[in-house]
C-alpha cells in the first residue's frame, strides 16, 4: 500500500481548473518529484493534498486512510506536513519560537524537546541564532528554518514546495543534501522544484504536469532522458 495515494484530484479557482484529474502515489522511503513550468498546478496540488485548498473532486489517502476534507492541523498529526513555497517563517518571532510553533500538533512536550535538540544538531546556524528574530535571517537561513519547523511535527511524509527557489548556490547544495539525508533517515519526500536536473538526480520517480494535467511520469532516470521534459517546460505539451 502506498504511503500517499491521490486519485482523480481536481482543484478549481472559480471557472479555472488549476489541477485536472490528477492521480499520483508515493511509496514509503521514496523521493517523488512533481515537475512542470510555472502555472502548471504544482503548488495547487501540494496545497490540495495538505487540505489547504479544497479539491472539487478526487481522493487523497494517507496510509490507506481517506483525508480529503480533513483539517490541515489534523493531517499534520497523522504524519504529513508541508513546507510552502516562499518560506513563510514568522519574522517577528525568534528562531526557537518558530520551532516551538512547529511542534504544537505533537501534544507531547518531551518529544518536542527531543526534536528541537535534534534540529539544532542538524542545523547549526539555527542553534547559533536561536534567540534571533526569524525575519533578520538570510534567505537560505530562513529556508532552513522553514524546513526545520516542518520537521518539528515529526512527519513521515514531508511535502516540499520549491525549497531551493531564489537561494544562493551554496544553500541550494545544502537543501538538496538535506533532502537526501532525510530520506536516509526514513522521511518520505514529495518534492516540487524548478531545478529539474538536480531534482531528477536525487528523486526515485517523477510526475510532469502541463496546465494542471499529468503529461509524463516514470522513474527519474527515464524522465531525465526524455525530450518530453523540455517540451513540457516550453508549454508545448507531450504526446
ZIWO-V113309 format. One record per residue. N is the residue number from 1. RES is the residue in three letters. SS is DSSP state (hx for helix, st for strand, lp for the rest). Layout:
<<N;RES;SS> <N;RES;SS>>
This chain:
<<1;UNK;lp> <2;UNK;lp> <3;UNK;lp> <4;UNK;st> <5;UNK;st> <6;UNK;st> <7;UNK;st> <8;UNK;st> <9;UNK;st> <10;UNK;st> <11;UNK;st> <12;UNK;st> <13;UNK;st> <14;UNK;lp> <15;UNK;lp> <16;UNK;st> <17;UNK;st> <18;UNK;st> <19;UNK;st> <20;UNK;st> <21;UNK;st> <22;UNK;st> <23;UNK;st> <24;UNK;st> <25;UNK;st> <26;UNK;st> <27;UNK;lp> <28;UNK;lp> <29;UNK;lp> <30;UNK;lp> <31;UNK;st> <32;UNK;st> <33;UNK;st> <34;UNK;st> <35;UNK;st> <36;UNK;lp> <37;UNK;lp> <38;UNK;lp> <39;UNK;lp> <40;UNK;lp> <41;UNK;lp> <42;UNK;hx> <43;UNK;hx> <44;UNK;hx> <45;UNK;hx> <46;UNK;hx> <47;UNK;hx> <48;UNK;hx> <49;UNK;hx> <50;UNK;hx> <51;UNK;lp> <52;UNK;lp> <53;UNK;lp> <54;UNK;lp> <55;UNK;lp> <56;UNK;lp> <57;UNK;st> <58;UNK;st> <59;UNK;st> <60;UNK;st> <61;UNK;st> <62;UNK;st> <63;UNK;lp> <64;UNK;lp> <65;UNK;st> <66;UNK;st> <67;UNK;lp> <68;UNK;lp> <69;UNK;lp> <70;UNK;lp> <71;UNK;lp> <72;UNK;hx> <73;UNK;hx> <74;UNK;hx> <75;UNK;hx> <76;UNK;hx> <77;UNK;hx> <78;UNK;lp> <79;UNK;lp> <80;UNK;st> <81;UNK;st> <82;UNK;st> <83;UNK;st> <84;UNK;lp> <85;UNK;lp> <86;UNK;lp> <87;UNK;lp> <88;UNK;lp> <89;UNK;lp> <90;UNK;lp> <91;UNK;lp> <92;UNK;lp> <93;UNK;lp> <94;UNK;st> <95;UNK;hx> <96;UNK;hx> <97;UNK;hx> <98;UNK;hx> <99;UNK;hx> <100;UNK;hx> <101;UNK;hx> <102;UNK;hx> <103;UNK;lp> <104;UNK;hx> <105;UNK;hx> <106;UNK;hx> <107;UNK;lp> <108;UNK;lp> <109;UNK;hx> <110;UNK;hx> <111;UNK;hx> <112;UNK;hx> <113;UNK;hx> <114;UNK;hx> <115;UNK;hx> <116;UNK;hx> <117;UNK;hx> <118;UNK;hx> <119;UNK;hx> <120;UNK;hx> <121;UNK;hx> <122;UNK;hx> <123;UNK;lp> <124;UNK;hx> <125;UNK;hx> <126;UNK;hx> <127;UNK;hx> <128;UNK;hx> <129;UNK;lp> <130;UNK;lp> <131;UNK;lp> <132;UNK;lp> <133;UNK;st> <134;UNK;hx> <135;UNK;hx> <136;UNK;hx> <137;UNK;lp> <138;UNK;lp> <139;UNK;hx> <140;UNK;hx> <141;UNK;hx> <142;UNK;hx> <143;UNK;hx> <144;UNK;hx> <145;UNK;hx> <146;UNK;hx> <147;UNK;hx> <148;UNK;hx> <149;UNK;hx> <150;UNK;hx> <151;UNK;hx> <152;UNK;lp> <153;UNK;lp> <154;UNK;lp> <155;UNK;lp> <156;UNK;lp> <157;UNK;st> <158;UNK;st> <159;UNK;st> <160;UNK;st> <161;UNK;st> <162;UNK;lp> <163;UNK;lp> <164;UNK;lp> <165;UNK;lp> <166;UNK;lp> <167;UNK;lp> <168;UNK;lp> <169;UNK;hx> <170;UNK;hx> <171;UNK;hx> <172;UNK;hx> <173;UNK;hx> <174;UNK;hx> <175;UNK;hx> <176;UNK;hx> <177;UNK;hx> <178;UNK;hx> <179;UNK;hx> <180;UNK;hx> <181;UNK;hx> <182;UNK;hx> <183;UNK;hx> <184;UNK;hx> <185;UNK;lp> <186;UNK;lp> <187;UNK;lp> <188;UNK;st> <189;UNK;st> <190;UNK;st> <191;UNK;st> <192;UNK;st> <193;UNK;lp> <194;UNK;lp> <195;UNK;lp> <196;UNK;hx> <197;UNK;hx> <198;UNK;hx> <199;UNK;hx> <200;UNK;hx> <201;UNK;hx> <202;UNK;hx> <203;UNK;lp> <204;UNK;lp> <205;UNK;st> <206;UNK;st> <207;UNK;st> <208;UNK;st> <209;UNK;st> <210;UNK;st> <211;UNK;lp> <212;UNK;lp> <213;UNK;st> <214;UNK;st> <215;UNK;st> <216;UNK;st> <217;UNK;st> <218;UNK;st> <219;UNK;st> <220;UNK;hx> <221;UNK;hx> <222;UNK;hx> <223;UNK;hx> <224;UNK;hx> <225;UNK;lp> <226;UNK;lp> <227;UNK;lp> <228;UNK;hx> <229;UNK;hx> <230;UNK;hx> <231;UNK;hx> <232;UNK;hx> <233;UNK;hx> <234;UNK;lp> <235;UNK;lp> <236;UNK;lp> <237;UNK;lp> <238;UNK;lp> <239;UNK;lp>>
